Amino acid sequence: MQPSPAVLDQWHPIAAREDLTDGQPRSATLLDTALQVQWTAGGAVVSRGDTERPLPVLERYGFLWTSLGSPPPELFSILEYAEPDRFNICAGSIGVNVSAPRAIENFLDMGHFPFVHTDILGAEPHTEVKEYDVEVSVDRDEILATRCRFYQPRAALSAAHGQEIEYVYRVPHPYCAVLYKSCPAAPGRMDVIAIFCQPVGEEMIRAHLMLSMLDEVNTLTGMRRFQQTIFGQDRPILENQYPKKLPLDPRAETPIRADKSAIAYRRWLSQKGINYGVIEQVG
């Protein structure tokens, strides 16, 4: 399907900066379009495979972003990333056979914690998703879920025991989501975990993972490995989703209270005119 302007005019991630070697070109695919990426002395150069005309480029949050349309001047903000005492980590870029919207919806779902991330992010009998609030902000053009709480046996690599963790979920981009979670090592502040989906095709992504952590105990390698373990548990669930595209019709899949964020997300995508990686609502 030809992506709509609402898709083409977005900034999309295409590579981790640390994976780019100066002067060495590499290929990438975005929205079924072949790209060439090269880091030079003057910065990044990205072009379509069928032309040398450069595309717009941003370097944000450790990743390179580009657009096939007319993107806004700036990407959404993650203010915590600039705080000097944080460890900002590119935690991996992983190919997954699923649509970008399905990956984001899974990222928003707390209900699967005890069953997919057993004894880490959840455990029986603590399976209840407590009531939480969801706001769709027109001014900020994003979704915000607050008052999210869930008992976790090991909420972070530094956690020594189980505890109820507070979450804030934020969706500032159709294919990106940011999670803020209470940090055992820094009471009153929050760790940040983000997923930036690169839509390679309608049913294929590269999931770029970013951490902005306050952990002073564990190594960067340990924190990266912990996050990759979590995502590795999600990956087979994502790849077995059917259909791989996300249905936007709220009647297509039975909603429950735990799906409040997902319902808001589907409605938001529909209102924005997102047509790539989704099954559009008829009528």
N, C-alpha and C positions, 0 to 999 in steps of 0.2 A: 504494500500500500504506500502511496505517496504521502510522506509526512505532512501534516497541516502546518500552516505558519506558526501555530502555537508550539509546535515541536521544533521546527527549523530555527526559530528565533531564540531558542534557549542556548545558554552556555552548557556544553557537555564535556565531561572529563575524558581524556584519551590516553593519559600515561602518568605514571609517577615521575616526578622530576629526578629522583635518585636513580631511575632506570635508564635515563638518557645519557649517553656518552657524547662528549663534545665532538662535533663534526661527523658523527656516525648516523646516517639516516636510518630510520626504522619505519615500518608500515603500521597502520592502524585502520580499523574499520568503524565507521560511525553511520548509523541509519542506512545500512547497506551500501555505503559509499566508501571507496578505498581512499585512504589518506597517506601522505608522506610527512613524517615528523623529523625535524633535525634541530639539534641545539648548536647554536653558533656563538661566536664571541659577542654578537649583538643581541643574543637572546634566541628564543624559539621561533622557528619558521614551520608553519603547517600549510600544506596545500593539498588539493584534491589530486588523486592519482592521474586524472586525465587533463590536468592543466597546471601550470606553474604559478597561477595567480594565488598569492598568499591569502589565507583565511585569518580572521581575527583570532587573537591569542591572549589568554590570561594565565598567569601562574598564581594559584591560590591554594592554600592549605596543603602544600606539598605535591600538588598535581597540576598538570597542564590541561587547560580547558580551551575549546574552540567552538565555533558555531558555523553551520551551513547557511544561516540566514542573516538577519539583522538583530544581533543581541543587544540587550541593555548595556549601558556603560560599565556597570559593575555587577559582580556576582553577589548573592546573598551573603550576609555577614555572619561570622561566628566569632564574637568578640573575645571569647576565652582564649582563642588561639594565640592572641598577642600578649597574653599575660606572661611575664618573664620567668615565673617559677614552674611553668608547665613543661612536660615532656610531650612534644608534638611528634607523632610517629605515623609514617605510612605503613599500615599493617598488612599490605598485600593487595594485589590486583588479580582477581580470580575469575576465570571464565565459568559461566553457569548457563545451562540450557533452559532458560526461562525468560519471560518478558520482564522488562524493568518494573512495570507496575506491580506484578506479582511479588517481586523481590521486596519492594517497598512495603507492600501490605504485610508480608511476613515479618518484616523488621518491626512493624507497629504492634504485632500480636503478642501479648503477654500470656495468653492462654496456653501456648504450647511449651512454656518453660519447663513444667514438671515432667513432661513426657518426652521431649526432645533433648533438653539440657539437664537431664536427671542428675541430682546431687551437685549441681553447679549453680544454675540459675533457678532451679525449682526442684521440689520433691513432694511426693505424696506424704501426708494427706493435705498439704497446703496447695490446693488446686484452684481456689476461688479467685476470680478476678474481681476485685472490689470496685465499687462505683467510682467513676472518675469523670472529669469534665473535658469536653471537646469544644474548641472555638475555631471557627473559620473566619479569619480576619481579612476583610476586604482591603483595608488600608495597607496592611503588610503583605497581602497576597500570599498567605500561608495558613497552614493548619497547626493548631497548638493543642496538645492533650496534657492536662495538668491533674494533680492530685492522684497520680498513678502510684500504687503501692503494691509490692509483692514480696512475699517471704522468699529469701534465697539462702541456700546453704553455703554458697561461696560466691558472693556477688562480684568479687574482684580478686586478682591474684594475691593482693595483700591482706584479704579478709581472713581472720583467724577463726571465725565462728559464724553461724547463720544469723540473719537479722532481716527485719523488714526494710526494704530499700525503696526510696522515693525516686520516681522517674518523671521526667518531662519529655514528651515526644514532640518534635517539630518537623513539619514538612514544608520547606520553603521553595521547593522545586518539584516538578512532576516526577522526576526520577531520582531524587536525593532526599535523604532524611537524616535528622540529627537527634541523638538521644543524649539527654543530660541525666546523670544518675548520682545520687548521694555517694560521697566518697568516704570510706571508712578511715582513710588516713588524714582527712581534712574536713572535720565536721563543719557544716554550714556552707560548704562549697561543693561543686559538682564536677565529676569527670565528664568528658564529652567523647561520644563515640558516633561516628558518622559513616553512612554508606552513600557513596556517589556512584550511581549506575551509568555506565557507558552503554547505550543501546546499540550493540553491534548490528542486530537485526531485530525483527519483531519478537522473536522467541529465543534470543541469545544476548547475553550481556557480559561485560566485564565489570565485576563488582570491586570498586576501589574503596578500601577501608582506611579510615583515618581515626587516630586516637589523640586526644589532648588530655593528658593525665597529670594528677598531682601526687603520684606514687613515688616516694623517694627511697623505697626499700628494694624494689625489684629492678632487674636489668631491662633495658629496652628490648632485648631479644626475648626475655621472658614474657613481657607484656604483649609483644607482637605474637608470640606463639600461643598465648592464652586466647587472644581474640581470634586467631586462625582456627583454634580448636572449636570455639563456639560456632564460627561460620561453617566449618567442616561438618558439624552436626546438622546445620540447616540445609546444606547443599543438596543432599539426596531428597529431602522433603520438597525443596523448590523444584528439582528436576522431575519429580513425579506428580507435580501439579497438573490437573486436567480441568479445563483447557489451560494451556500455557499462557495464553493471553488473559487479561483480567476483564471479566464481564462488568460493564458499567450499569447494567440494569439491576437495581436493588432487589428485584424479585428473582434474579438468576440463581442465587445461592442463599440458603436460609440464614438470616442474621440472628445473632444472639447478643447479649449485653456486651460481651467481650469484644464484639466487632464494631463498637461505636466509632472508633477511629477509622476503621476500614470503610464504613458506610459514608462517613464524611469525606474520606479520600476519594472514593469513587464518584461521589456527587461533584466534588471539586474538579476532578479531571474532566468530567462531562461538561461542566459549565465553562471550562477553559478552552474546550474544543480540542483536547488531546485525542488523537486518533491512532497513534502508533503504539503497538503492544497491548491494545485493548480490543474488546468486542463492544462496539458502540451500541448504545441504548436505542432501540427502535422506537420512533415516535417521540 
